[in-house]
Amino acid sequence: MRLNKTLSWIIAISMLFMNSVPIDAAEVGNGNVNDDNSFTIADIISFQKYLVCSGDTAEPTAGDLNADGKLNIFDLNIMKKSIVKSSDISEENKNYVDVSNIEELFLAMRNAQPGDVIRVASGTYDYTVYQGAQKIDTSAAGTAEAPITLTAADPEDPPVITGSSCDNGYVIQIKGDYWILENLCITTSQKGIVLDNSNHSVIRNCEVYNIGSEAIALRDGSSYCTVKDSYIHDIGTMTPGYGEGVYIGSAVSVTGYDYKCDYNTVDGCTFKNVAAEHVDVKEYTTGTEIMNCTFYGDGMTGENYASSFIDIAGNDVNVHDNVGYRNGNANIVAAFELHEQVDGWGYHCTFTDNTLYMDQPYGAVDTKRRMYVVDGWYSDFSVKNNQVDYGEGLVPANSWEFYNSDYVTYLD
């Protein structure tokens, strides 16, 4: 039964790259594949279903955003990035709110309205001194046209928003849609930034460090969010087995959350001295994209099975253009790992154009186990243009010995 399911999805994921129709390659699509006269999230959902042959769409050729005459996952990536970019606020919708102390910060965030740009003056803001708070939380929500922005008044001297201990608390918890958090330093708490049921939100150009467990969590139904160009380091200082850099979704063993955290993006982030996985994509999540990131293996402890840069239990994850350095850490036994925590999840992922410096030959940690680029023995996945260095220089990872699965598709 599983083999039949796997083979069918190998065909489906291959269609993401191979599907093509006669298109004038000189004409760039406008993204409006559902032909409703606007380019929105609905077009992304429709186009993805079309690519995996699970749905029809009115104007599929409108999805050829790179004008190469093909409809595939690369067009889908452009669509997703365009939607994120369009979430930036227009000047006419801005309302500036300046804060310079912790009380003003709490009030500005909790009373925020669509279009507010909360500019935080340079300095240190300890949330624990404000009425014994355990976190800075808000349910305020922006809109697509007027998101709420929390930013540094001076990006060259960003504010430091902190707790007093890594044992408990969250620095920031957002429970509304369409937020932009940028140019902030987040430190010294159990968790750094938590998005709960927050859709279309963006975390960018932030530094998150000295955090007891997860640095950034996209949780409880948070979808279409982006973590971009951020520096995440010294994470898992209190609970190393749960010290992930970016945590997407929730483990099935944890109740009370909406597990579906879909189509989130981690782009251009740097991870160092992270005790658990740099990015952990949980079961029941779909369509995560992880790209342009740099992973440094220093500090990964191996606790709670943390043994790879990225751990994936969700479906349709696209991992591309990342660089990983094992840096002699014997706790890292594969670059990327797939796990079937729930039947039917942990499938149909793609790994392309990644460069991995694993610095030890096969069997260096366990003589019975190769140090794979992707370790996912049960799963179908697709690969292209990955390179790996086992201590003797980079070589193309283009054959079976680099991947622990009998169901790998090697893309042209």
C-alpha positions as CSV (number, residue, x, y, z in Angstrom):
1,M,0.0,0.0,0.0
2,R,2.7,2.4,0.9
3,L,4.7,1.6,-2.2
4,N,1.8,2.4,-4.4
5,K,1.2,5.6,-2.6
6,T,4.8,6.5,-2.9
7,L,5.0,5.8,-6.6
8,S,2.0,7.9,-7.3
9,W,3.5,10.8,-5.5
10,I,6.8,10.4,-7.3
11,I,4.9,11.0,-10.5
12,A,3.1,13.9,-8.9
13,I,6.2,15.7,-7.6
14,S,7.9,15.1,-10.9
15,M,5.1,17.0,-12.5
16,L,6.0,20.0,-10.5
17,F,9.2,20.2,-12.5
18,M,8.1,18.6,-15.8
19,N,4.6,20.0,-16.4
20,S,4.6,22.3,-19.4
21,V,2.2,23.7,-21.9
22,P,2.8,25.7,-25.1
23,I,3.5,29.3,-23.8
24,D,5.0,32.3,-25.5
25,A,8.2,32.4,-23.3
26,A,8.6,36.1,-24.0
27,E,5.4,36.9,-22.2
28,V,5.5,37.0,-18.4
29,G,2.5,35.6,-16.6
30,N,0.6,37.9,-14.2
31,G,0.0,35.2,-11.6
32,N,-3.8,35.4,-11.8
33,V,-4.3,31.7,-12.6
34,N,-7.8,31.6,-11.2
35,D,-8.9,34.4,-13.5
36,D,-10.6,36.5,-10.8
37,N,-8.8,39.8,-11.9
38,S,-6.5,39.8,-8.8
39,F,-3.3,38.1,-7.7
40,T,-3.8,36.7,-4.2
41,I,-3.1,33.7,-2.0
42,A,-6.0,31.9,-3.8
43,D,-3.9,31.8,-7.0
44,I,-1.0,30.2,-5.2
45,I,-3.3,27.4,-3.8
46,S,-4.9,26.9,-7.2
47,F,-1.6,26.8,-9.0
48,Q,-0.1,24.3,-6.5
49,K,-3.1,21.9,-7.0
50,Y,-2.7,22.3,-10.7
51,L,1.0,21.3,-10.6
52,V,0.3,18.1,-8.7
53,C,-2.6,17.2,-10.9
54,S,-5.1,17.5,-8.1
55,G,-7.2,20.4,-9.4
56,D,-8.0,22.6,-12.4
57,T,-7.4,26.3,-12.8
58,A,-8.9,28.8,-15.2
59,E,-5.8,30.4,-16.6
60,P,-2.7,28.1,-15.9
61,T,-0.4,30.0,-18.3
62,A,-0.7,33.1,-16.1
63,G,1.5,31.2,-13.7
64,D,4.6,31.3,-16.0
65,L,6.2,34.1,-14.0
66,N,9.7,33.5,-15.2
67,A,8.7,33.3,-18.8
68,D,10.6,30.1,-19.6
69,G,7.7,28.4,-21.3
70,K,7.2,25.9,-18.4
71,L,4.9,25.7,-15.5
72,N,6.7,24.3,-12.4
73,I,7.7,24.8,-8.8
74,F,10.0,27.6,-9.8
75,D,7.0,29.7,-10.9
76,L,5.3,28.7,-7.6
77,N,8.3,30.1,-5.6
78,I,8.1,33.4,-7.5
79,M,4.4,33.6,-6.7
80,K,5.0,33.1,-3.0
81,K,7.7,35.7,-2.9
82,S,5.6,38.2,-4.7
83,I,2.8,37.8,-2.2
84,V,5.2,38.3,0.7
85,K,6.7,41.4,-1.0
86,S,3.2,42.8,-1.6
87,S,2.6,42.7,2.2
88,D,4.9,45.7,2.7
89,I,2.9,48.8,3.7
90,S,2.3,51.7,1.3
91,E,3.2,55.1,2.5
92,E,-0.4,56.4,2.5
93,N,-1.5,53.7,4.9
94,K,1.2,54.3,7.5
95,N,0.6,55.7,11.0
96,Y,3.8,56.2,12.9
97,V,3.8,55.3,16.7
98,D,7.1,56.1,18.5
99,V,8.0,54.3,21.7
100,S,10.9,54.7,24.1
101,N,10.1,52.6,27.1
102,I,8.6,49.2,27.9
103,E,5.2,50.5,28.9
104,E,4.8,52.4,25.7
105,L,5.9,49.3,23.8
106,F,3.2,47.1,25.5
107,L,0.5,49.7,24.8
108,A,1.5,50.3,21.2
109,M,1.5,46.6,20.4
110,R,-1.7,45.6,22.2
111,N,-3.6,48.6,20.8
112,A,-2.1,48.5,17.3
113,Q,-4.3,49.2,14.3
114,P,-3.8,48.3,10.7
115,G,-1.1,50.6,9.2
116,D,0.6,51.3,12.5
117,V,4.4,51.5,12.2
118,I,5.7,51.1,15.8
119,R,9.2,52.6,15.9
120,V,11.2,51.5,18.9
121,A,14.0,53.7,20.0
122,S,17.4,52.3,20.7
123,G,18.0,50.8,24.1
124,T,17.0,47.8,26.2
125,Y,13.4,46.8,26.9
126,D,12.9,44.2,29.6
127,Y,9.3,42.9,29.4
128,T,9.5,41.3,32.8
129,V,9.5,44.6,34.6
130,Y,6.1,45.6,33.2
131,Q,3.5,44.4,35.7
132,G,5.2,41.0,36.1
133,A,4.6,40.1,32.4
134,Q,5.6,36.7,31.0
135,K,5.7,38.0,27.4
136,I,4.8,40.9,25.2
137,D,1.7,39.5,23.5
138,T,-0.9,41.0,21.2
139,S,-4.0,39.9,19.3
140,A,-4.0,43.0,17.1
141,A,-4.1,42.3,13.4
142,G,-3.2,44.2,10.3
143,T,-4.5,43.8,6.7
144,A,-2.9,42.9,3.4
145,E,-3.0,46.6,2.4
146,A,-2.0,47.9,5.9
147,P,0.0,45.4,8.0
148,I,1.3,46.4,11.4
149,T,5.0,46.9,11.6
150,L,7.3,46.7,14.7
151,T,10.7,48.1,13.8
152,A,13.8,49.8,15.0
153,A,13.7,53.6,15.0
154,D,17.4,53.3,14.1
155,P,18.2,50.1,12.2
156,E,21.9,50.7,12.8
157,D,21.3,50.7,16.6
158,P,18.4,48.2,17.0
159,P,16.5,47.9,20.3
160,V,17.2,44.9,22.5
161,I,13.9,43.4,23.7
162,T,14.7,41.0,26.5
163,G,13.5,38.9,29.4
164,S,15.4,38.3,32.6
165,S,15.9,34.5,32.3
166,C,16.0,31.7,29.7
167,D,13.9,29.5,32.0
168,N,10.4,30.9,31.0
169,G,8.4,33.4,29.0
170,Y,8.3,34.5,25.4
171,V,9.8,37.8,24.3
172,I,7.1,38.4,21.7
173,Q,3.9,36.5,20.9
174,I,1.8,37.7,17.9
175,K,-1.7,36.3,17.7
176,G,-3.0,38.4,14.7
177,D,-2.4,38.4,11.0
178,Y,-0.2,40.7,8.8
179,W,2.6,41.7,11.1
180,I,6.1,42.8,10.1
181,L,8.8,42.5,12.7
182,E,12.1,43.9,11.6
183,N,15.5,45.2,12.8
184,L,15.1,43.9,16.3
185,C,17.3,42.1,18.8
186,I,15.4,39.4,20.7
187,T,17.1,37.7,23.7
188,T,17.0,36.0,27.1
189,S,13.7,34.1,27.4
190,Q,12.5,30.6,27.0
191,K,11.2,31.4,23.5
192,G,12.1,34.3,21.3
193,I,9.3,35.1,18.8
194,V,6.1,33.0,18.6
195,L,3.5,33.4,16.0
196,D,0.2,31.8,17.0
197,N,-2.6,31.8,14.4
198,S,-0.8,34.6,12.7
199,N,-1.0,34.5,8.9
200,H,0.9,36.5,6.3
201,S,3.4,37.8,8.9
202,V,7.1,38.6,8.3
203,I,10.1,38.4,10.6
204,R,13.1,39.9,8.9
205,N,16.6,41.3,9.7
206,C,16.2,40.3,13.3
207,E,18.9,38.8,15.7
208,V,17.5,36.2,18.1
209,Y,20.0,34.8,20.7
210,N,20.4,33.4,24.2
211,I,17.1,31.6,24.1
212,G,16.3,28.7,26.4
213,S,14.3,26.6,23.8
214,E,12.9,27.6,20.4
215,A,14.2,30.9,18.8
216,I,11.2,31.4,16.5
217,A,8.0,29.3,16.4
218,L,5.4,29.5,13.7
219,R,2.6,27.7,15.5
220,D,-1.1,27.1,15.9
221,G,-2.3,27.5,12.3
222,S,0.2,30.2,11.3
223,S,0.5,30.1,7.5
224,Y,2.1,32.1,4.7
225,C,4.6,33.6,7.0
226,T,8.3,34.4,6.3
227,V,11.4,34.4,8.4
228,K,14.0,36.3,6.4
229,D,17.6,37.5,6.6
230,S,17.8,36.9,10.4
231,Y,20.8,35.8,12.6
232,I,19.8,33.0,15.0
233,H,22.4,31.9,17.5
234,D,23.0,30.5,20.9
235,I,19.7,28.7,21.1
236,G,18.7,25.9,23.4
237,T,20.7,27.2,26.4
238,M,18.3,25.6,28.9
239,T,16.6,22.7,27.1
240,P,19.0,21.6,24.3
241,G,16.6,18.9,22.9
242,Y,14.0,21.5,22.2
243,G,16.3,24.3,21.2
244,E,15.4,24.7,17.5
245,G,16.2,27.7,15.4
246,V,12.9,27.9,13.5
247,Y,10.1,25.6,14.6
248,I,7.2,25.2,12.2
249,G,4.0,23.6,13.4
250,S,3.6,21.4,16.5
251,A,4.4,17.8,17.3
252,V,1.5,15.4,17.1
253,S,2.1,14.5,20.8
254,V,1.2,18.1,21.8
255,T,-2.5,19.0,22.0
256,G,-4.3,22.3,21.9
257,Y,-2.8,23.7,18.7
258,D,-3.9,23.8,15.0
259,Y,-1.2,21.7,13.4
260,K,-1.7,23.1,9.9
261,C,1.0,25.7,9.5
262,D,1.3,25.8,5.7
263,Y,3.4,27.6,3.0
264,N,5.8,29.2,5.4
265,T,9.3,30.4,4.2
266,V,12.7,30.5,5.8
267,D,14.9,32.6,3.6
268,G,18.5,33.9,3.9
269,C,18.9,33.2,7.6
270,T,22.1,32.2,9.4
271,F,22.1,29.7,12.2
272,K,25.0,29.1,14.7
273,N,25.3,27.3,18.0
274,V,21.8,26.0,17.8
275,A,21.4,23.0,20.2
276,A,18.7,21.2,18.2
277,E,17.8,21.3,14.5
278,H,18.2,24.7,12.7
279,V,14.8,24.3,11.1
280,D,12.2,21.7,12.3
281,V,9.2,21.2,10.1
282,K,6.5,19.2,11.9
283,E,3.9,16.7,10.7
284,Y,0.6,18.0,9.2
285,T,2.4,21.0,7.7
286,T,2.5,21.5,3.9
287,G,4.6,23.6,1.5
288,T,7.4,24.9,3.6
289,E,10.3,26.5,1.7
290,I,13.8,26.7,3.2
291,M,16.3,28.6,1.0
292,N,19.5,30.7,0.9
293,C,20.3,29.8,4.5
294,T,23.6,29.1,6.2
295,F,23.9,26.4,8.8
296,Y,26.8,26.0,11.2
297,G,26.8,22.7,13.1
298,D,28.7,24.0,16.1
299,G,26.7,23.4,19.2
300,M,24.2,20.8,18.1
301,T,23.9,18.4,21.0
302,G,22.2,15.4,19.5
303,E,19.6,15.4,22.3
304,N,16.0,14.4,21.4
305,Y,17.3,13.0,18.1
306,A,18.7,16.3,16.9
307,S,21.2,15.1,14.3
308,S,20.7,17.2,11.1
309,F,20.5,20.8,10.0
310,I,16.9,20.3,8.9
311,D,14.4,17.8,10.2
312,I,11.2,17.3,8.1
313,A,8.0,15.5,9.1
314,G,5.7,17.6,6.8
315,N,4.9,17.3,3.1
316,D,6.0,19.1,0.0
317,V,8.9,20.9,1.6
318,N,11.3,22.7,-0.9
319,V,14.9,22.9,0.4
320,H,17.2,24.7,-2.0
321,D,20.3,26.9,-2.3
322,N,21.4,26.4,1.3
323,V,25.0,25.9,2.7
324,G,25.7,23.7,5.7
325,Y,28.9,23.3,7.7
326,R,29.1,20.3,10.0
327,N,32.3,21.7,11.5
328,G,33.4,18.4,13.0
329,N,30.3,17.9,15.1
330,A,29.9,14.1,15.6
331,N,26.2,14.6,16.6
332,I,25.4,15.5,13.0
333,V,24.9,12.3,11.0
334,A,23.1,13.7,7.9
335,A,22.5,17.0,6.4
336,F,18.7,16.7,6.1
337,E,16.4,14.0,7.6
338,L,12.8,13.0,6.9
339,H,10.6,11.3,9.5
340,E,7.1,9.8,9.2
341,Q,5.7,10.8,12.6
342,V,2.2,10.3,11.2
343,D,1.2,8.0,8.4
344,G,1.3,9.8,5.1
345,W,3.5,12.7,6.3
346,G,7.1,13.4,5.5
347,Y,6.7,12.9,1.7
348,H,7.1,14.6,-1.7
349,C,9.9,17.0,-0.7
350,T,12.6,18.5,-3.0
351,F,16.3,19.2,-2.3
352,T,18.1,21.2,-5.0
353,D,21.3,23.3,-5.2
354,N,22.4,22.7,-1.6
355,T,26.1,22.7,-0.7
356,L,27.1,20.6,2.3
357,Y,30.4,20.5,4.0
358,M,30.1,17.3,6.1
359,D,33.9,17.0,6.6
360,Q,33.9,13.3,7.4
361,P,33.6,10.2,5.1
362,Y,30.8,7.7,5.1
363,G,30.6,5.7,8.3
364,A,32.7,8.2,10.3
365,V,30.1,8.3,13.1
366,D,28.6,4.8,12.6
367,T,30.4,2.4,10.4
368,K,27.0,0.8,9.4
369,R,25.5,4.2,8.4
370,R,26.5,6.5,5.6
371,M,26.5,10.3,6.2
372,Y,23.7,11.0,3.8
373,V,22.8,14.3,2.2
374,V,19.1,13.3,2.7
375,D,18.2,10.4,5.1
376,G,14.6,9.4,4.6
377,W,14.5,5.7,4.0
378,Y,10.7,5.4,3.7
379,S,10.1,8.6,1.7
380,D,9.9,9.7,-1.9
381,F,11.8,12.9,-2.6
382,S,13.4,14.7,-5.5
383,V,17.0,16.0,-5.8
384,K,19.0,18.1,-8.2
385,N,22.4,19.8,-8.2
386,N,23.3,19.1,-4.6
387,Q,27.1,19.0,-3.7
388,V,28.8,17.5,-0.7
389,D,32.3,17.6,0.8
390,Y,33.3,14.6,2.9
391,G,36.7,16.1,3.6
392,E,38.3,15.7,0.2
393,G,36.5,18.4,-1.8
394,L,33.0,19.0,-3.2
395,V,31.5,16.3,-5.4
396,P,28.1,16.2,-7.1
397,A,25.6,14.3,-4.9
398,N,23.9,12.8,-7.9
399,S,23.6,9.1,-7.2
400,W,22.1,6.6,-4.8
401,E,24.9,6.5,-2.2
402,F,24.1,10.1,-1.1
403,Y,20.4,9.4,-0.4
404,N,18.9,6.9,2.0
405,S,15.8,6.0,0.1
406,D,14.7,3.7,-2.8
407,Y,12.2,6.3,-4.0
408,V,14.5,9.2,-5.1
409,T,13.7,11.1,-8.3
410,Y,16.8,12.6,-9.9
411,L,15.7,15.8,-11.7
412,D,17.3,16.9,-14.9
